[in-house]
Amino acid sequence: MKRVSKKTKFSPQEAEMHYQSSSKNYKVDSGESHFAYYRDKHPAYYKVLLENV
C-alpha cells in the first residue's frame, strides 16, 4: 500500500462520496471486494474512511 501523509485534505463526507462514486470504475470480475480495490487505488480517501468508521 502507498504511504499516506498523516494530514488529509478530505472530510469524511467527501471520502464517502468519493467511495460511492468509485464503484462505477470497479469491475466485479475478480474476487476482490470494492473496499479492497478502494484501499489500493485511493489510499488517502481510504484512510479518512477508516479513521471515521
Buried (B, 14 or more C-beta within 10 A) or exposed (E): EEEBEEEBEBEBEEBBEBBEEBEEEBEEEEEEEBEEBBBEEBBBBBBBBEEEE
